[in-house]
Every structure is written in structure tokens, then in C-alpha cells.
Amino acid sequence: MATPKIELKGVTKRFGPKVVLDGIDLGVQPGESLVIIGGSGTGKSVTLKCILGLIHPERGSIKVDGQEVTRLSASAREKVNRKFGMLFQGSALFDSLPVWENVAFALIQGHGVGRDQAKKIALQKLAKVGLTKDVGELSPSELSGGMQKRVGLARAIAADPEIIFFDEPTTGLDPIMADVINELIVKTVKDMGVTTLSITHDMVSARKIADKIAMLYKGKIIWAGRKEDIDKSGNEFVDQFIHGRAEGPIKMEIAR
């Protein structure tokens, strides 16, 4: 078995009295696409932020390519983070910058690439996600939601990362555009041969882009396996979630 690209063991994170991650174990193999599913507030985003070093867990181990990353210096952490690309929820584009500069942002700011070369790379990446070079001169506000997602994906792959994180990649899109973006993610990941970790509550998206799925509930991984096996998980929590049923062991917390 190859060394996992990402490996979490016993990761625990709390905010005050609230335990958000309760000793989770998770592994992503090289070239694998793992999708973490779960409802809002279950700890999906916190998991990503712990891996990225934006949040520090109280306990547990997080390794990237076998290297423990929870106790790194700032410079060592920056070196690890250069392996990462990310498609943010809502795309998170900078309105003050043209599209090409959004795509090239990490190249210019983080990798020291000159603006002319960075623009050339940005236009190449835009072409990979189906956008023409004239789109590069537009501002993000001039783009549709689907086009903004494409730009976000182009930015995520601009520096040829080894690992890409997808944070709710289809949020805010209609079903047809969501499927277009899912197909584009699958094609891009396959072409690049990268490892991906995604978080979503959209089961259509999860089934499309995943090799394996893990479900997070109340800070714990309650099921993990191949996506083909999720319909016969034998777990009533998983079954309720993937079929979107109101009735079941998962109860919505409603303010009174």
C-alpha cells in the first residue's frame, strides 16, 4: 500500500464546550477522490481547515505524504501548502481583479511567477475549463455562476497542485450546470492525475466525483467505503442522509 497523500488519525477539535471533531480517522490514497458527506455543522469544513493548517486540532495526527503537519513552522507549512489547490464554496473570486489575475493569483503572490508568464498560464488553465481568452479580461461580476465556478477551478489547478480540495463545488448552481461542473471536475482530475478531497451535502455530486465516500456525523466518521457500496451501507444514519428523508435517526435541531 502506498503512503497516503492525506492521513488523519484521532483528530479532535472543539470550540469551547462544543466538540466538532471527535477523534476522526481518514485516509486518502494517491490519485484517489474522497468525498466527505454530512449535514451542515457536522465538521466537514473544520476537517478541511485542519488539514490546511488554518485551524489546529487539540489532539491527533495529520500527515501529508507521510509528513506530520500539525507542528510545522510557518515556512515548512507554506511549503506543504504549495501542494494544495482549492475550489472554494461560492468560488470566492476577487471582484477587484480581472478573471485572468484571479486565476494567476497564487502564481504571482505565492510562487513568484512574473505577471506576463502568469497570465499565459492563466489563459491556458481557463482553456482547460472551457473558457476563451477574452473571458480573462472580464471582471468576476460579469460572469454567470457556472462561469465563476469554472474560473474557480482554473485557479485551483493553476499551480499544478498534487492535491485539490473541493468545498461544496455545486452550491448555488441549477441541476444542469451542477452536472456540467461535476463532469468538468472528473475530467480535470483524471487528466492531471491528482488526489482530491471534497466536502458536500449534495449526493448527486458525491456519486459523480467520488471514488470513496465517508460520512461525518456529530464529529465522527460513521461510515466510509466505495461509492458503489453506500446504498448497502447497513447504517440507518447514512441511509436517511443519502435518500434525503425527514424521518429517521437524524433529527433537525429547530429553535423554539
Phi, psi and omega in degrees: 000130179292157174297129180300145174292321177226135179216124176245135177225120176061032185285125181233133177218132176230153173239104187063228180280349185273119176273116183265316173242127189241063176078050185277144174243134184201142177219142177234121182278158178305133178077004183266151175247109178253132177244127174264122178253165179153161181286177178296139177080012181270353177109009182297309182294324178297323177300312178300315183294328176293317179296320181284349180084010178282334176230142180253124179289153176289323182218161174107172183241138172232120181240142173238119185054038177082357181263125176294128187244002184281345183235029183280152171290167182299319182291321178292323178295320179298322179296318178296317184294343176290346176282348190258146165232158183212135170258111185280153173298132182074008178072323175055048178277154178274114183297333184279353182246145173295163184305313184299324181285330171300313181296322185272002189306310182292327178297316182284312187278325186255336185245000176068024179281137178297155187298319181296314179293321179297320179294320178300315178296318181300317180293326176295318180290323176299320178297324180296332180258016172084024180244138182279164186296334179293335176296330181300336181269352180281166172266154180305327182294343180272359185257151172288168179301319179295320178292324177297321177297320178298318178296319177300322178291319177300319178295321181297329183258002188302320184263018180051059182291161175272334184227132177239133175258135176242117182256104181046064190295341183250009179303132175083003181256148175288163186304323181290313179294325177299319179293323177299315180293320177300315179298320180294320177298313180300314181295315182297314180298317180296316181297322184273340181068030184270168174264140181228145173231121184239152172235137181196159168249004182269106185290331176298314178295315181301315181294332183282315190260349187271149159267316178230153180233140173233138178252129179256128180216123181051044173080006181233147171280111185263347174198143174211140180176185178293147183298332180294340185262356188292331180287347175237040183293332184075010181251119186293331177292314179298315182299316179297316184293312187289340178258001175061042182268136177290325181270134179155187184288339177277119181250131177286134177276117183245127179293141180240000000 
